[in-house]
Amino acid sequence: MVEPYLTMAEIEAKYPNEWVLVDKLKKGRDGFAVGGIVAAHGAERGAVYQIAESLPVPRDVAIFYTGPIPEDVLFVL
């Protein structure tokens, strides 16, 4: 079954507080993701990253967390 294209707002609503791997990423003029196809999702970040690593490259994907980020967490990009 082919998953449907979802906007980022739809993804956040459908998969609350989960790590999400978005494939076939579409970006707006500002370069930020506006939607795509959810290739994987789950509570465990590592499991989602493993699936991402198994995808053929090059691939335009994004991995992000849909829940609130605690104030004591530091992200390095």
mmJSON file of the N, C-alpha and C atoms, coordinates in Angstrom:
{"data_MODEL":{"atom_site":{
"group_PDB":["ATOM","ATOM","ATOM","ATOM","ATOM","ATOM","ATOM","ATOM","ATOM","ATOM","ATOM","ATOM","ATOM","ATOM","ATOM","ATOM","ATOM","ATOM","ATOM","ATOM","ATOM","ATOM","ATOM","ATOM","ATOM","ATOM","ATOM","ATOM","ATOM","ATOM","ATOM","ATOM","ATOM","ATOM","ATOM","ATOM","ATOM","ATOM","ATOM","ATOM","ATOM","ATOM","ATOM","ATOM","ATOM","ATOM","ATOM","ATOM","ATOM","ATOM","ATOM","ATOM","ATOM","ATOM","ATOM","ATOM","ATOM","ATOM","ATOM","ATOM","ATOM","ATOM","ATOM","ATOM","ATOM","ATOM","ATOM","ATOM","ATOM","ATOM","ATOM","ATOM","ATOM","ATOM","ATOM","ATOM","ATOM","ATOM","ATOM","ATOM","ATOM","ATOM","ATOM","ATOM","ATOM","ATOM","ATOM","ATOM","ATOM","ATOM","ATOM","ATOM","ATOM","ATOM","ATOM","ATOM","ATOM","ATOM","ATOM","ATOM","ATOM","ATOM","ATOM","ATOM","ATOM","ATOM","ATOM","ATOM","ATOM","ATOM","ATOM","ATOM","ATOM","ATOM","ATOM","ATOM","ATOM","ATOM","ATOM","ATOM","ATOM","ATOM","ATOM","ATOM","ATOM","ATOM","ATOM","ATOM","ATOM","ATOM","ATOM","ATOM","ATOM","ATOM","ATOM","ATOM","ATOM","ATOM","ATOM","ATOM","ATOM","ATOM","ATOM","ATOM","ATOM","ATOM","ATOM","ATOM","ATOM","ATOM","ATOM","ATOM","ATOM","ATOM","ATOM","ATOM","ATOM","ATOM","ATOM","ATOM","ATOM","ATOM","ATOM","ATOM","ATOM","ATOM","ATOM","ATOM","ATOM","ATOM","ATOM","ATOM","ATOM","ATOM","ATOM","ATOM","ATOM","ATOM","ATOM","ATOM","ATOM","ATOM","ATOM","ATOM","ATOM","ATOM","ATOM","ATOM","ATOM","ATOM","ATOM","ATOM","ATOM","ATOM","ATOM","ATOM","ATOM","ATOM","ATOM","ATOM","ATOM","ATOM","ATOM","ATOM","ATOM","ATOM","ATOM","ATOM","ATOM","ATOM","ATOM","ATOM","ATOM","ATOM","ATOM","ATOM","ATOM","ATOM","ATOM","ATOM","ATOM","ATOM","ATOM","ATOM","ATOM","ATOM","ATOM","ATOM","ATOM","ATOM","ATOM"],
"id":[1,2,3,4,5,6,7,8,9,10,11,12,13,14,15,16,17,18,19,20,21,22,23,24,25,26,27,28,29,30,31,32,33,34,35,36,37,38,39,40,41,42,43,44,45,46,47,48,49,50,51,52,53,54,55,56,57,58,59,60,61,62,63,64,65,66,67,68,69,70,71,72,73,74,75,76,77,78,79,80,81,82,83,84,85,86,87,88,89,90,91,92,93,94,95,96,97,98,99,100,101,102,103,104,105,106,107,108,109,110,111,112,113,114,115,116,117,118,119,120,121,122,123,124,125,126,127,128,129,130,131,132,133,134,135,136,137,138,139,140,141,142,143,144,145,146,147,148,149,150,151,152,153,154,155,156,157,158,159,160,161,162,163,164,165,166,167,168,169,170,171,172,173,174,175,176,177,178,179,180,181,182,183,184,185,186,187,188,189,190,191,192,193,194,195,196,197,198,199,200,201,202,203,204,205,206,207,208,209,210,211,212,213,214,215,216,217,218,219,220,221,222,223,224,225,226,227,228,229,230,231],
"type_symbol":["N","C","C","N","C","C","N","C","C","N","C","C","N","C","C","N","C","C","N","C","C","N","C","C","N","C","C","N","C","C","N","C","C","N","C","C","N","C","C","N","C","C","N","C","C","N","C","C","N","C","C","N","C","C","N","C","C","N","C","C","N","C","C","N","C","C","N","C","C","N","C","C","N","C","C","N","C","C","N","C","C","N","C","C","N","C","C","N","C","C","N","C","C","N","C","C","N","C","C","N","C","C","N","C","C","N","C","C","N","C","C","N","C","C","N","C","C","N","C","C","N","C","C","N","C","C","N","C","C","N","C","C","N","C","C","N","C","C","N","C","C","N","C","C","N","C","C","N","C","C","N","C","C","N","C","C","N","C","C","N","C","C","N","C","C","N","C","C","N","C","C","N","C","C","N","C","C","N","C","C","N","C","C","N","C","C","N","C","C","N","C","C","N","C","C","N","C","C","N","C","C","N","C","C","N","C","C","N","C","C","N","C","C","N","C","C","N","C","C","N","C","C","N","C","C","N","C","C","N","C","C"],
"label_atom_id":["N","CA","C","N","CA","C","N","CA","C","N","CA","C","N","CA","C","N","CA","C","N","CA","C","N","CA","C","N","CA","C","N","CA","C","N","CA","C","N","CA","C","N","CA","C","N","CA","C","N","CA","C","N","CA","C","N","CA","C","N","CA","C","N","CA","C","N","CA","C","N","CA","C","N","CA","C","N","CA","C","N","CA","C","N","CA","C","N","CA","C","N","CA","C","N","CA","C","N","CA","C","N","CA","C","N","CA","C","N","CA","C","N","CA","C","N","CA","C","N","CA","C","N","CA","C","N","CA","C","N","CA","C","N","CA","C","N","CA","C","N","CA","C","N","CA","C","N","CA","C","N","CA","C","N","CA","C","N","CA","C","N","CA","C","N","CA","C","N","CA","C","N","CA","C","N","CA","C","N","CA","C","N","CA","C","N","CA","C","N","CA","C","N","CA","C","N","CA","C","N","CA","C","N","CA","C","N","CA","C","N","CA","C","N","CA","C","N","CA","C","N","CA","C","N","CA","C","N","CA","C","N","CA","C","N","CA","C","N","CA","C","N","CA","C","N","CA","C","N","CA","C","N","CA","C","N","CA","C","N","CA","C","N","CA","C","N","CA","C"],
"label_alt_id":[null,null,null,null,null,null,null,null,null,null,null,null,null,null,null,null,null,null,null,null,null,null,null,null,null,null,null,null,null,null,null,null,null,null,null,null,null,null,null,null,null,null,null,null,null,null,null,null,null,null,null,null,null,null,null,null,null,null,null,null,null,null,null,null,null,null,null,null,null,null,null,null,null,null,null,null,null,null,null,null,null,null,null,null,null,null,null,null,null,null,null,null,null,null,null,null,null,null,null,null,null,null,null,null,null,null,null,null,null,null,null,null,null,null,null,null,null,null,null,null,null,null,null,null,null,null,null,null,null,null,null,null,null,null,null,null,null,null,null,null,null,null,null,null,null,null,null,null,null,null,null,null,null,null,null,null,null,null,null,null,null,null,null,null,null,null,null,null,null,null,null,null,null,null,null,null,null,null,null,null,null,null,null,null,null,null,null,null,null,null,null,null,null,null,null,null,null,null,null,null,null,null,null,null,null,null,null,null,null,null,null,null,null,null,null,null,null,null,null,null,null,null,null,null,null,null,null,null,null,null,null],
"label_comp_id":["MET","MET","MET","VAL","VAL","VAL","GLU","GLU","GLU","PRO","PRO","PRO","TYR","TYR","TYR","LEU","LEU","LEU","THR","THR","THR","MET","MET","MET","ALA","ALA","ALA","GLU","GLU","GLU","ILE","ILE","ILE","GLU","GLU","GLU","ALA","ALA","ALA","LYS","LYS","LYS","TYR","TYR","TYR","PRO","PRO","PRO","ASN","ASN","ASN","GLU","GLU","GLU","TRP","TRP","TRP","VAL","VAL","VAL","LEU","LEU","LEU","VAL","VAL","VAL","ASP","ASP","ASP","LYS","LYS","LYS","LEU","LEU","LEU","LYS","LYS","LYS","LYS","LYS","LYS","GLY","GLY","GLY","ARG","ARG","ARG","ASP","ASP","ASP","GLY","GLY","GLY","PHE","PHE","PHE","ALA","ALA","ALA","VAL","VAL","VAL","GLY","GLY","GLY","GLY","GLY","GLY","ILE","ILE","ILE","VAL","VAL","VAL","ALA","ALA","ALA","ALA","ALA","ALA","HIS","HIS","HIS","GLY","GLY","GLY","ALA","ALA","ALA","GLU","GLU","GLU","ARG","ARG","ARG","GLY","GLY","GLY","ALA","ALA","ALA","VAL","VAL","VAL","TYR","TYR","TYR","GLN","GLN","GLN","ILE","ILE","ILE","ALA","ALA","ALA","GLU","GLU","GLU","SER","SER","SER","LEU","LEU","LEU","PRO","PRO","PRO","VAL","VAL","VAL","PRO","PRO","PRO","ARG","ARG","ARG","ASP","ASP","ASP","VAL","VAL","VAL","ALA","ALA","ALA","ILE","ILE","ILE","PHE","PHE","PHE","TYR","TYR","TYR","THR","THR","THR","GLY","GLY","GLY","PRO","PRO","PRO","ILE","ILE","ILE","PRO","PRO","PRO","GLU","GLU","GLU","ASP","ASP","ASP","VAL","VAL","VAL","LEU","LEU","LEU","PHE","PHE","PHE","VAL","VAL","VAL","LEU","LEU","LEU"],
"label_asym_id":["A","A","A","A","A","A","A","A","A","A","A","A","A","A","A","A","A","A","A","A","A","A","A","A","A","A","A","A","A","A","A","A","A","A","A","A","A","A","A","A","A","A","A","A","A","A","A","A","A","A","A","A","A","A","A","A","A","A","A","A","A","A","A","A","A","A","A","A","A","A","A","A","A","A","A","A","A","A","A","A","A","A","A","A","A","A","A","A","A","A","A","A","A","A","A","A","A","A","A","A","A","A","A","A","A","A","A","A","A","A","A","A","A","A","A","A","A","A","A","A","A","A","A","A","A","A","A","A","A","A","A","A","A","A","A","A","A","A","A","A","A","A","A","A","A","A","A","A","A","A","A","A","A","A","A","A","A","A","A","A","A","A","A","A","A","A","A","A","A","A","A","A","A","A","A","A","A","A","A","A","A","A","A","A","A","A","A","A","A","A","A","A","A","A","A","A","A","A","A","A","A","A","A","A","A","A","A","A","A","A","A","A","A","A","A","A","A","A","A","A","A","A","A","A","A","A","A","A","A","A","A"],
"label_entity_id":["1","1","1","1","1","1","1","1","1","1","1","1","1","1","1","1","1","1","1","1","1","1","1","1","1","1","1","1","1","1","1","1","1","1","1","1","1","1","1","1","1","1","1","1","1","1","1","1","1","1","1","1","1","1","1","1","1","1","1","1","1","1","1","1","1","1","1","1","1","1","1","1","1","1","1","1","1","1","1","1","1","1","1","1","1","1","1","1","1","1","1","1","1","1","1","1","1","1","1","1","1","1","1","1","1","1","1","1","1","1","1","1","1","1","1","1","1","1","1","1","1","1","1","1","1","1","1","1","1","1","1","1","1","1","1","1","1","1","1","1","1","1","1","1","1","1","1","1","1","1","1","1","1","1","1","1","1","1","1","1","1","1","1","1","1","1","1","1","1","1","1","1","1","1","1","1","1","1","1","1","1","1","1","1","1","1","1","1","1","1","1","1","1","1","1","1","1","1","1","1","1","1","1","1","1","1","1","1","1","1","1","1","1","1","1","1","1","1","1","1","1","1","1","1","1","1","1","1","1","1","1"],
"label_seq_id":[1,1,1,2,2,2,3,3,3,4,4,4,5,5,5,6,6,6,7,7,7,8,8,8,9,9,9,10,10,10,11,11,11,12,12,12,13,13,13,14,14,14,15,15,15,16,16,16,17,17,17,18,18,18,19,19,19,20,20,20,21,21,21,22,22,22,23,23,23,24,24,24,25,25,25,26,26,26,27,27,27,28,28,28,29,29,29,30,30,30,31,31,31,32,32,32,33,33,33,34,34,34,35,35,35,36,36,36,37,37,37,38,38,38,39,39,39,40,40,40,41,41,41,42,42,42,43,43,43,44,44,44,45,45,45,46,46,46,47,47,47,48,48,48,49,49,49,50,50,50,51,51,51,52,52,52,53,53,53,54,54,54,55,55,55,56,56,56,57,57,57,58,58,58,59,59,59,60,60,60,61,61,61,62,62,62,63,63,63,64,64,64,65,65,65,66,66,66,67,67,67,68,68,68,69,69,69,70,70,70,71,71,71,72,72,72,73,73,73,74,74,74,75,75,75,76,76,76,77,77,77],
"pdbx_PDB_ins_code":[null,null,null,null,null,null,null,null,null,null,null,null,null,null,null,null,null,null,null,null,null,null,null,null,null,null,null,null,null,null,null,null,null,null,null,null,null,null,null,null,null,null,null,null,null,null,null,null,null,null,null,null,null,null,null,null,null,null,null,null,null,null,null,null,null,null,null,null,null,null,null,null,null,null,null,null,null,null,null,null,null,null,null,null,null,null,null,null,null,null,null,null,null,null,null,null,null,null,null,null,null,null,null,null,null,null,null,null,null,null,null,null,null,null,null,null,null,null,null,null,null,null,null,null,null,null,null,null,null,null,null,null,null,null,null,null,null,null,null,null,null,null,null,null,null,null,null,null,null,null,null,null,null,null,null,null,null,null,null,null,null,null,null,null,null,null,null,null,null,null,null,null,null,null,null,null,null,null,null,null,null,null,null,null,null,null,null,null,null,null,null,null,null,null,null,null,null,null,null,null,null,null,null,null,null,null,null,null,null,null,null,null,null,null,null,null,null,null,null,null,null,null,null,null,null,null,null,null,null,null,null],
"Cartn_x":[0.831,0.0,0.873,0.612,1.358,0.739,1.588,1.106,0.815,-0.174,-0.518,0.427,0.473,1.198,0.461,1.206,0.631,1.391,0.692,1.364,2.04,2.938,3.609,2.594,1.583,0.552,-0.217,-0.521,-1.227,-0.36,0.932,1.859,1.929,2.067,2.147,0.865,-0.296,-1.575,-1.764,-1.326,-1.532,-0.555,0.652,1.696,2.213,1.364,1.807,2.879,3.846,4.915,5.663,5.937,6.677,7.799,8.781,9.814,9.252,9.428,8.837,9.904,9.932,10.793,9.906,10.158,9.355,10.181,9.665,10.311,9.598,10.224,9.667,9.281,10.217,10.043,9.782,8.796,8.535,8.872,9.548,9.97,9.326,9.097,8.571,9.69,9.338,10.347,11.403,11.027,11.967,12.912,12.716,13.579,13.106,12.068,11.538,10.582,10.53,9.645,8.189,7.398,5.96,5.145,5.779,5.066,5.86,5.245,5.883,5.126,5.786,5.182,5.876,5.106,5.674,6.17,7.487,8.105,8.226,8.296,8.391,8.045,7.591,7.309,7.309,7.57,7.549,8.1,7.971,8.432,9.95,10.582,12.029,12.778,13.583,14.351,15.259,15.916,16.861,16.236,15.029,14.348,14.044,13.647,13.347,14.632,15.731,17.01,17.502,17.283,17.692,16.974,15.712,14.959,15.499,15.805,16.355,17.677,18.513,19.812,19.68,18.561,18.374,17.844,17.441,16.92,18.049,17.79,18.818,19.138,20.365,20.784,21.077,21.013,20.593,19.094,18.699,17.29,17.039,15.945,15.588,14.568,15.05,14.195,14.405,13.501,13.642,13.228,13.904,13.529,13.312,12.165,11.894,10.965,10.916,10.055,8.848,7.65,6.428,5.95,6.588,6.153,6.941,6.608,7.345,8.768,9.685,11.084,11.358,11.804,12.073,13.117,12.971,13.882,15.317,15.524,16.879,17.56,16.96,17.536,18.205,19.42,20.171,20.285,19.946,20.063,21.203,22.012,23.113,22.798,22.796,22.483,23.737],
"Cartn_y":[-1.185,0.0,1.243,2.156,3.409,4.406,4.966,5.951,7.271,8.014,9.288,10.412,11.427,12.646,13.335,13.8,14.54,15.841,16.88,18.122,17.917,18.814,18.694,18.777,19.63,19.735,18.422,17.776,16.489,15.407,15.426,14.449,14.632,15.872,16.143,15.733,15.92,15.542,14.023,13.35,11.902,11.102,11.636,10.923,11.781,12.086,12.956,12.288,13.088,12.636,11.416,11.412,10.313,10.86,9.998,10.27,9.872,10.726,10.495,10.646,9.676,9.728,10.079,11.224,11.688,11.556,10.799,10.573,11.412,11.53,12.331,13.715,14.276,15.546,16.683,17.482,18.699,19.876,20.871,22.05,23.293,24.26,25.543,26.415,27.6,28.536,28.891,28.816,29.141,27.984,26.831,25.676,24.747,25.137,24.297,23.256,22.105,21.025,21.448,21.127,21.404,20.114,18.984,17.715,16.623,15.463,14.319,13.053,11.935,10.633,10.023,9.634,9.046,7.639,7.457,6.158,5.318,5.984,5.28,6.248,5.689,6.509,5.612,6.198,5.422,6.212,5.633,6.289,6.227,5.238,5.046,5.668,6.662,7.352,6.396,5.501,4.586,3.709,3.238,2.385,3.155,4.408,5.239,5.533,5.794,6.043,4.803,3.624,2.389,2.241,2.555,2.479,3.504,4.702,5.745,5.296,4.644,4.187,3.086,2.385,1.303,1.793,3.057,3.593,3.815,3.624,3.906,5.399,5.716,7.119,7.457,8.693,9.846,9.831,10.422,10.451,11.769,12.42,13.671,13.349,13.177,12.794,13.743,13.662,14.408,13.494,13.639,12.929,13.988,13.922,14.902,14.319,14.995,14.596,15.512,14.946,15.742,16.296,15.91,16.375,17.58,18.059,19.194,18.772,19.681,19.417,20.018,19.197,19.713,20.828,21.781,22.927,22.535,21.412,21.011,20.149,20.039,19.255,20.194,19.854,20.645,19.863,20.503,19.863,20.501,19.682,20.153,19.766,20.746,20.486,20.416],
"Cartn_z":[0.0,0.0,0.0,-0.899,-0.976,-0.002,0.828,1.793,1.085,1.554,0.912,1.327,0.48,0.813,1.952,2.95,4.067,4.257,4.691,5.052,6.405,6.767,8.054,9.195,9.063,10.102,10.239,9.126,9.167,9.808,9.5,10.079,11.592,12.04,13.477,14.194,13.548,14.159,14.179,13.126,13.005,13.864,14.075,14.815,15.974,16.967,18.066,18.932,19.34,20.24,19.716,18.412,17.79,16.911,16.675,15.683,14.329,13.336,12.022,10.937,10.022,8.841,7.658,7.047,5.914,4.643,3.691,2.402,1.346,0.184,-0.908,-0.387,0.338,1.026,0.049,0.355,-0.418,0.468,-0.13,0.618,0.038,0.9,0.468,-0.067,-0.504,-1.032,-0.005,1.265,2.334,2.67,2.01,2.243,3.344,4.052,5.116,4.549,5.212,4.776,4.907,3.88,3.922,3.913,3.593,3.597,2.919,2.851,2.223,2.562,2.398,2.662,3.873,4.869,6.079,5.756,5.87,5.591,6.854,8.009,9.288,10.404,11.517,12.689,13.913,15.068,16.296,17.463,18.645,19.862,20.017,19.39,19.524,18.352,18.649,17.609,16.851,17.563,16.936,15.869,16.12,15.141,13.863,14.005,12.828,12.056,12.771,12.103,11.363,11.917,11.233,9.899,9.87,8.618,7.63,8.107,7.231,6.62,7.417,6.923,5.878,5.873,4.908,3.56,3.476,2.217,1.221,-0.062,-1.067,-1.103,-1.447,-1.542,-2.989,-3.408,-2.606,-2.363,-1.274,-0.876,-0.16,-0.45,0.219,1.299,2.526,3.643,4.816,5.769,7.018,8.159,9.29,10.505,11.572,12.224,13.269,14.32,15.462,16.572,16.583,16.701,16.612,17.948,19.025,20.34,20.811,21.996,22.557,22.922,22.747,23.075,24.451,25.408,26.753,26.722,27.627,27.657,27.975,28.659,29.031,27.968,26.781,25.692,24.699,24.293,23.332,22.037,20.927,19.618,18.853,18.233,17.411,15.975,15.09,13.684,12.861],
"occupancy":[1.0,1.0,1.0,1.0,1.0,1.0,1.0,1.0,1.0,1.0,1.0,1.0,1.0,1.0,1.0,1.0,1.0,1.0,1.0,1.0,1.0,1.0,1.0,1.0,1.0,1.0,1.0,1.0,1.0,1.0,1.0,1.0,1.0,1.0,1.0,1.0,1.0,1.0,1.0,1.0,1.0,1.0,1.0,1.0,1.0,1.0,1.0,1.0,1.0,1.0,1.0,1.0,1.0,1.0,1.0,1.0,1.0,1.0,1.0,1.0,1.0,1.0,1.0,1.0,1.0,1.0,1.0,1.0,1.0,1.0,1.0,1.0,1.0,1.0,1.0,1.0,1.0,1.0,1.0,1.0,1.0,1.0,1.0,1.0,1.0,1.0,1.0,1.0,1.0,1.0,1.0,1.0,1.0,1.0,1.0,1.0,1.0,1.0,1.0,1.0,1.0,1.0,1.0,1.0,1.0,1.0,1.0,1.0,1.0,1.0,1.0,1.0,1.0,1.0,1.0,1.0,1.0,1.0,1.0,1.0,1.0,1.0,1.0,1.0,1.0,1.0,1.0,1.0,1.0,1.0,1.0,1.0,1.0,1.0,1.0,1.0,1.0,1.0,1.0,1.0,1.0,1.0,1.0,1.0,1.0,1.0,1.0,1.0,1.0,1.0,1.0,1.0,1.0,1.0,1.0,1.0,1.0,1.0,1.0,1.0,1.0,1.0,1.0,1.0,1.0,1.0,1.0,1.0,1.0,1.0,1.0,1.0,1.0,1.0,1.0,1.0,1.0,1.0,1.0,1.0,1.0,1.0,1.0,1.0,1.0,1.0,1.0,1.0,1.0,1.0,1.0,1.0,1.0,1.0,1.0,1.0,1.0,1.0,1.0,1.0,1.0,1.0,1.0,1.0,1.0,1.0,1.0,1.0,1.0,1.0,1.0,1.0,1.0,1.0,1.0,1.0,1.0,1.0,1.0,1.0,1.0,1.0,1.0,1.0,1.0,1.0,1.0,1.0,1.0,1.0,1.0],
"B_iso_or_equiv":[0.0,0.0,0.0,0.0,0.0,0.0,0.0,0.0,0.0,0.0,0.0,0.0,0.0,0.0,0.0,0.0,0.0,0.0,0.0,0.0,0.0,0.0,0.0,0.0,0.0,0.0,0.0,0.0,0.0,0.0,0.0,0.0,0.0,0.0,0.0,0.0,0.0,0.0,0.0,0.0,0.0,0.0,0.0,0.0,0.0,0.0,0.0,0.0,0.0,0.0,0.0,0.0,0.0,0.0,0.0,0.0,0.0,0.0,0.0,0.0,0.0,0.0,0.0,0.0,0.0,0.0,0.0,0.0,0.0,0.0,0.0,0.0,0.0,0.0,0.0,0.0,0.0,0.0,0.0,0.0,0.0,0.0,0.0,0.0,0.0,0.0,0.0,0.0,0.0,0.0,0.0,0.0,0.0,0.0,0.0,0.0,0.0,0.0,0.0,0.0,0.0,0.0,0.0,0.0,0.0,0.0,0.0,0.0,0.0,0.0,0.0,0.0,0.0,0.0,0.0,0.0,0.0,0.0,0.0,0.0,0.0,0.0,0.0,0.0,0.0,0.0,0.0,0.0,0.0,0.0,0.0,0.0,0.0,0.0,0.0,0.0,0.0,0.0,0.0,0.0,0.0,0.0,0.0,0.0,0.0,0.0,0.0,0.0,0.0,0.0,0.0,0.0,0.0,0.0,0.0,0.0,0.0,0.0,0.0,0.0,0.0,0.0,0.0,0.0,0.0,0.0,0.0,0.0,0.0,0.0,0.0,0.0,0.0,0.0,0.0,0.0,0.0,0.0,0.0,0.0,0.0,0.0,0.0,0.0,0.0,0.0,0.0,0.0,0.0,0.0,0.0,0.0,0.0,0.0,0.0,0.0,0.0,0.0,0.0,0.0,0.0,0.0,0.0,0.0,0.0,0.0,0.0,0.0,0.0,0.0,0.0,0.0,0.0,0.0,0.0,0.0,0.0,0.0,0.0,0.0,0.0,0.0,0.0,0.0,0.0,0.0,0.0,0.0,0.0,0.0,0.0],
"pdbx_formal_charge":[null,null,null,null,null,null,null,null,null,null,null,null,null,null,null,null,null,null,null,null,null,null,null,null,null,null,null,null,null,null,null,null,null,null,null,null,null,null,null,null,null,null,null,null,null,null,null,null,null,null,null,null,null,null,null,null,null,null,null,null,null,null,null,null,null,null,null,null,null,null,null,null,null,null,null,null,null,null,null,null,null,null,null,null,null,null,null,null,null,null,null,null,null,null,null,null,null,null,null,null,null,null,null,null,null,null,null,null,null,null,null,null,null,null,null,null,null,null,null,null,null,null,null,null,null,null,null,null,null,null,null,null,null,null,null,null,null,null,null,null,null,null,null,null,null,null,null,null,null,null,null,null,null,null,null,null,null,null,null,null,null,null,null,null,null,null,null,null,null,null,null,null,null,null,null,null,null,null,null,null,null,null,null,null,null,null,null,null,null,null,null,null,null,null,null,null,null,null,null,null,null,null,null,null,null,null,null,null,null,null,null,null,null,null,null,null,null,null,null,null,null,null,null,null,null,null,null,null,null,null,null],
"auth_seq_id":[1,1,1,2,2,2,3,3,3,4,4,4,5,5,5,6,6,6,7,7,7,8,8,8,9,9,9,10,10,10,11,11,11,12,12,12,13,13,13,14,14,14,15,15,15,16,16,16,17,17,17,18,18,18,19,19,19,20,20,20,21,21,21,22,22,22,23,23,23,24,24,24,25,25,25,26,26,26,27,27,27,28,28,28,29,29,29,30,30,30,31,31,31,32,32,32,33,33,33,34,34,34,35,35,35,36,36,36,37,37,37,38,38,38,39,39,39,40,40,40,41,41,41,42,42,42,43,43,43,44,44,44,45,45,45,46,46,46,47,47,47,48,48,48,49,49,49,50,50,50,51,51,51,52,52,52,53,53,53,54,54,54,55,55,55,56,56,56,57,57,57,58,58,58,59,59,59,60,60,60,61,61,61,62,62,62,63,63,63,64,64,64,65,65,65,66,66,66,67,67,67,68,68,68,69,69,69,70,70,70,71,71,71,72,72,72,73,73,73,74,74,74,75,75,75,76,76,76,77,77,77],
"auth_comp_id":["MET","MET","MET","VAL","VAL","VAL","GLU","GLU","GLU","PRO","PRO","PRO","TYR","TYR","TYR","LEU","LEU","LEU","THR","THR","THR","MET","MET","MET","ALA","ALA","ALA","GLU","GLU","GLU","ILE","ILE","ILE","GLU","GLU","GLU","ALA","ALA","ALA","LYS","LYS","LYS","TYR","TYR","TYR","PRO","PRO","PRO","ASN","ASN","ASN","GLU","GLU","GLU","TRP","TRP","TRP","VAL","VAL","VAL","LEU","LEU","LEU","VAL","VAL","VAL","ASP","ASP","ASP","LYS","LYS","LYS","LEU","LEU","LEU","LYS","LYS","LYS","LYS","LYS","LYS","GLY","GLY","GLY","ARG","ARG","ARG","ASP","ASP","ASP","GLY","GLY","GLY","PHE","PHE","PHE","ALA","ALA","ALA","VAL","VAL","VAL","GLY","GLY","GLY","GLY","GLY","GLY","ILE","ILE","ILE","VAL","VAL","VAL","ALA","ALA","ALA","ALA","ALA","ALA","HIS","HIS","HIS","GLY","GLY","GLY","ALA","ALA","ALA","GLU","GLU","GLU","ARG","ARG","ARG","GLY","GLY","GLY","ALA","ALA","ALA","VAL","VAL","VAL","TYR","TYR","TYR","GLN","GLN","GLN","ILE","ILE","ILE","ALA","ALA","ALA","GLU","GLU","GLU","SER","SER","SER","LEU","LEU","LEU","PRO","PRO","PRO","VAL","VAL","VAL","PRO","PRO","PRO","ARG","ARG","ARG","ASP","ASP","ASP","VAL","VAL","VAL","ALA","ALA","ALA","ILE","ILE","ILE","PHE","PHE","PHE","TYR","TYR","TYR","THR","THR","THR","GLY","GLY","GLY","PRO","PRO","PRO","ILE","ILE","ILE","PRO","PRO","PRO","GLU","GLU","GLU","ASP","ASP","ASP","VAL","VAL","VAL","LEU","LEU","LEU","PHE","PHE","PHE","VAL","VAL","VAL","LEU","LEU","LEU"],
"auth_asym_id":["A","A","A","A","A","A","A","A","A","A","A","A","A","A","A","A","A","A","A","A","A","A","A","A","A","A","A","A","A","A","A","A","A","A","A","A","A","A","A","A","A","A","A","A","A","A","A","A","A","A","A","A","A","A","A","A","A","A","A","A","A","A","A","A","A","A","A","A","A","A","A","A","A","A","A","A","A","A","A","A","A","A","A","A","A","A","A","A","A","A","A","A","A","A","A","A","A","A","A","A","A","A","A","A","A","A","A","A","A","A","A","A","A","A","A","A","A","A","A","A","A","A","A","A","A","A","A","A","A","A","A","A","A","A","A","A","A","A","A","A","A","A","A","A","A","A","A","A","A","A","A","A","A","A","A","A","A","A","A","A","A","A","A","A","A","A","A","A","A","A","A","A","A","A","A","A","A","A","A","A","A","A","A","A","A","A","A","A","A","A","A","A","A","A","A","A","A","A","A","A","A","A","A","A","A","A","A","A","A","A","A","A","A","A","A","A","A","A","A","A","A","A","A","A","A","A","A","A","A","A","A"],
"auth_atom_id":["N","CA","C","N","CA","C","N","CA","C","N","CA","C","N","CA","C","N","CA","C","N","CA","C","N","CA","C","N","CA","C","N","CA","C","N","CA","C","N","CA","C","N","CA","C","N","CA","C","N","CA","C","N","CA","C","N","CA","C","N","CA","C","N","CA","C","N","CA","C","N","CA","C","N","CA","C","N","CA","C","N","CA","C","N","CA","C","N","CA","C","N","CA","C","N","CA","C","N","CA","C","N","CA","C","N","CA","C","N","CA","C","N","CA","C","N","CA","C","N","CA","C","N","CA","C","N","CA","C","N","CA","C","N","CA","C","N","CA","C","N","CA","C","N","CA","C","N","CA","C","N","CA","C","N","CA","C","N","CA","C","N","CA","C","N","CA","C","N","CA","C","N","CA","C","N","CA","C","N","CA","C","N","CA","C","N","CA","C","N","CA","C","N","CA","C","N","CA","C","N","CA","C","N","CA","C","N","CA","C","N","CA","C","N","CA","C","N","CA","C","N","CA","C","N","CA","C","N","CA","C","N","CA","C","N","CA","C","N","CA","C","N","CA","C","N","CA","C","N","CA","C","N","CA","C","N","CA","C","N","CA","C","N","CA","C","N","CA","C"],
"pdbx_PDB_model_num":[1,1,1,1,1,1,1,1,1,1,1,1,1,1,1,1,1,1,1,1,1,1,1,1,1,1,1,1,1,1,1,1,1,1,1,1,1,1,1,1,1,1,1,1,1,1,1,1,1,1,1,1,1,1,1,1,1,1,1,1,1,1,1,1,1,1,1,1,1,1,1,1,1,1,1,1,1,1,1,1,1,1,1,1,1,1,1,1,1,1,1,1,1,1,1,1,1,1,1,1,1,1,1,1,1,1,1,1,1,1,1,1,1,1,1,1,1,1,1,1,1,1,1,1,1,1,1,1,1,1,1,1,1,1,1,1,1,1,1,1,1,1,1,1,1,1,1,1,1,1,1,1,1,1,1,1,1,1,1,1,1,1,1,1,1,1,1,1,1,1,1,1,1,1,1,1,1,1,1,1,1,1,1,1,1,1,1,1,1,1,1,1,1,1,1,1,1,1,1,1,1,1,1,1,1,1,1,1,1,1,1,1,1,1,1,1,1,1,1,1,1,1,1,1,1,1,1,1,1,1,1]
}}}
